[in-house]
Amino acid sequence: MSDAARLKSTVYVGGLENAVTEKLLADAFLPFGEIVDVTLPKPDLPSSKDPHRGFGYIEFELEGDAKEAIDNMDQSEFFGRVIRVAAAKPQKDSNEGLGSKTAVWETEGWIAKHGGVSAEERLGTQQAQHATTPEDAMTGLEIDVAGPHL
């Protein structure tokens, strides 16, 4: 099955209680169709006492089964909590979005798309800075002596 087809047949389930296991989640969603896989992502910190991060993914055999699960289970109560069930979105690349380790303007094509600074503008800015900056930064400063005046 292609990645696009797998994504269309996968649902996101959020708001899960810590007591929920992969088996319990699979049992709850089994009436909507054949389940291929159930995943409950582990916490980022290994020292965490939580068994999962409070959400999971269920992959169905058929896309229509995933839509049925969304229609019937979204905003329903599961283990005392109202859960959110929606179509799964593709996982973001670690180099995009919040938490990225790369600045947005360093990504390929960003400057071309959003307009960068031309070489002429850079040269003009550098010339203006040199023209207004005195040779000695201390020139023209008045010295104020603090303390009691006798």
Phi, psi and omega per residue, in radians:
M1 nan 2.371 -3.132
S2 -1.224 2.813 3.134
D3 -1.093 -0.659 3.137
A4 -1.138 -0.727 3.125
A5 -1.184 -0.689 3.101
R6 -1.087 -0.720 -3.131
L7 -1.117 -0.700 -3.137
K8 -1.193 -0.411 -3.139
S9 -1.772 0.234 3.141
T10 -1.966 2.393 3.102
V11 -2.029 2.604 3.054
Y12 -1.683 2.350 3.083
V13 -2.157 2.004 -3.106
G14 -2.012 2.800 3.116
G15 1.471 0.482 -3.078
L16 -1.375 2.472 3.042
E17 -1.234 2.607 -3.137
N18 -1.060 -0.439 -3.117
A19 -1.309 -0.217 -3.110
V20 -1.253 2.311 3.086
T21 -1.963 2.995 3.111
E22 -1.068 -0.678 -3.134
K23 -1.148 -0.790 3.128
L24 -1.085 -0.699 3.127
L25 -1.159 -0.751 3.113
A26 -1.105 -0.729 3.133
D27 -1.096 -0.660 -3.120
A28 -1.211 -0.554 -3.071
F29 -1.751 -0.061 -3.134
L30 -1.034 -0.617 -3.138
P31 -1.059 -0.273 -3.078
F32 -1.616 -0.166 3.090
G33 2.625 3.092 -3.127
E34 -1.162 2.214 -3.120
I35 -1.721 2.273 3.133
V36 -1.566 -0.742 -3.058
D37 -2.731 2.550 3.032
V38 -2.224 2.279 -3.122
T39 -2.278 2.280 3.009
L40 -2.066 1.772 -3.104
P41 -1.019 2.395 3.131
K42 -1.324 2.736 3.105
P43 -1.081 2.667 3.127
D44 -1.142 -0.674 -3.122
L45 -1.592 2.176 3.141
P46 -1.147 -0.358 -3.129
S47 -1.414 -0.095 -3.113
S48 -1.155 2.473 3.136
K49 -1.471 -0.228 -3.117
D50 -1.313 2.418 -3.136
P51 -1.310 -0.380 3.114
H52 -2.671 3.120 -3.027
R53 -1.600 0.130 3.081
G54 1.627 0.114 3.077
F55 -2.575 2.905 3.132
G56 -2.732 3.087 3.130
Y57 -2.258 2.415 3.085
I58 -2.158 2.144 3.108
E59 -1.784 2.149 3.112
F60 -1.682 2.807 3.082
E61 -1.151 -0.715 -3.070
L62 -2.069 2.543 3.118
E63 -1.074 -0.674 3.138
G64 -1.088 -0.588 3.101
D65 -1.153 -0.670 3.113
A66 -1.115 -0.737 3.121
K67 -1.112 -0.696 3.090
E68 -1.074 -0.748 -3.140
A69 -1.103 -0.723 3.125
I70 -1.107 -0.843 -3.103
D71 -1.070 -0.644 -3.043
N72 -1.636 -0.465 -3.018
M73 -1.848 -0.300 -3.139
D74 -1.088 2.317 -3.129
Q75 1.169 0.377 3.064
S76 -1.625 2.926 -3.137
E77 -1.682 2.329 3.131
F78 -2.479 2.038 -3.092
F79 0.979 0.723 3.066
G80 1.410 0.088 3.129
R81 -2.186 2.577 3.051
V82 -1.447 2.116 -3.091
I83 -1.727 2.723 3.082
R84 -1.948 2.210 3.120
V85 -2.128 2.183 -3.088
A86 -2.580 2.914 3.067
A87 -1.122 2.398 3.130
A88 -1.229 2.541 3.101
K89 -1.829 2.699 3.118
P90 -1.110 2.542 3.140
Q91 -1.201 2.342 3.138
K92 -1.279 2.586 3.030
D93 -1.194 2.537 -3.115
S94 -1.156 -0.187 3.140
N95 -1.686 0.205 3.125
E96 -2.371 2.712 3.091
G97 1.404 -2.983 3.140
L98 -1.135 2.465 3.140
G99 1.513 0.039 3.125
S100 -1.173 2.589 3.113
K101 -1.673 0.074 -3.132
T102 -2.106 2.315 3.096
A103 -1.146 2.547 -3.065
V104 -1.046 -0.638 -3.108
W105 -1.310 -0.178 3.084
E106 -1.587 -0.151 3.133
T107 -1.278 2.662 -3.066
E108 -1.061 2.222 3.040
G109 1.462 -0.094 -3.082
W110 -1.126 -0.812 -3.105
I111 -1.126 -0.713 3.125
A112 -1.110 -0.668 -3.102
K113 -1.301 -0.752 -3.030
H114 -1.731 0.058 3.082
G115 1.431 1.968 3.112
G116 -1.676 -3.073 3.113
V117 -1.597 2.275 -3.135
S118 -1.298 2.859 3.135
A119 -1.109 -0.626 3.125
E120 -1.125 -0.735 3.132
E121 -1.130 -0.703 3.118
R122 -1.103 -0.771 -3.132
L123 -1.107 -0.759 3.118
G124 -1.076 -0.713 3.125
T125 -1.145 -0.735 -3.138
Q126 -1.147 -0.721 3.119
Q127 -1.123 -0.702 3.129
A128 -1.134 -0.668 3.132
Q129 -1.157 -0.734 -3.137
H130 -1.183 -0.579 -3.105
A131 -1.259 -0.569 -3.080
T132 -1.658 -0.196 -3.110
T133 -1.577 2.086 3.114
P134 -1.201 2.758 -3.120
E135 -1.094 -0.766 3.137
D136 -1.958 2.078 -3.086
A137 -1.154 -0.351 -3.104
M138 -1.543 -0.161 -3.124
T139 -1.125 2.317 3.058
G140 1.512 -0.002 3.137
L141 -1.506 2.475 3.057
E142 -1.664 2.476 3.137
I143 -1.736 2.203 3.107
D144 -1.901 2.117 -3.122
V145 -1.580 2.171 3.125
A146 -1.542 2.672 3.082
G147 2.188 3.083 -3.104
P148 -1.242 2.417 3.091
H149 -1.717 2.199 -3.099
L150 -1.745 nan nan
